[in-house]
Amino acid sequence: MFSGIIVPLDGSPLAESALPYALALGDATGVPVTLVHVVPLPKLSLDYQLRYDAAEEATLLAQASGVLEVRAQSLGAGT
């Protein structure tokens, strides 16, 4: 069968609407459900050279982690 279910969440109603089905399938099969939130790549500068900003990346990762933690807690799953 399968060993897990991954649910990508981006804050959209469409992504949220998939969550109850994934949870029901996870409960029925006994496999874990993993929530995922993608962090966007850094923006390109005007001269099209990729800038790496560690502070910006840390902020985006912290925001994504916070969103997932709140969602997992609201589902009673903890972190």
N, C-alpha and C positions, 0 to 999 in steps of 0.2 A: 504494500500500500504506500503510505508516505509517512515521513517522520516529523513533520512540522508544517505549520501554516504561517506564511508571512503576509502581513497586512500593511501595505504602504499607505500612510496617512499624510495628507498635505493640507489639511484644514478645510477641504472642499466637502460639500454635502454628498457628492458622489462617493468619495472615499469613505466617509462616515457611514454611508448606507451599506457598505460591504461588511462592516464590522459585525453586526449581529449574525450574519450568515457564517462568517469565519468562526465566531465563538461557538455557535451551535454545532458546526462541523467538528471543531476541536473537542467539544464536550462529548459528542457522539462517538468519536474515534479514539479519544484519550490522548491526542497529540497536543503538544504545546502550541500556543498562538503567540507569534512574535510581532510586535508593532514596530514599524520602521518609518522614520521621517528623514527625507533626503535634505542635506544642506547644500545650497547652490555653490557653484564655483565662484571665486572672487571675480569682481568686475575687471574688464580690461581697461587700461589707460588709453588716452587719446592716440598715442603712437602705437597701439596694438601690442605692446609688450606686457606680458602678464606680470602683475604686481602681486607679491605675496605679503599679506598683512596678517601677522600672527594674532594681533588683537582682534581684528575683524573676524577671523576664523574662530577664535575662542568664544566670541560673543554669539556667533551663529550656532556653534555647537552647544553652548549653554542654553540658548533659547530652544533648540530642538529637543534637548534632553529634558528641559522643563515641561514642554508640551507633552512629550511621551509619558513622563512621570505622572502628570496630572491625569492624563487619559487612562493610564493603567490603574491608578488609584480609584478613579471613578468606576472602573470595572471590577474593583475588588481584588485586583491581581497584585497590588504592590508594585515594586520595581524589579 
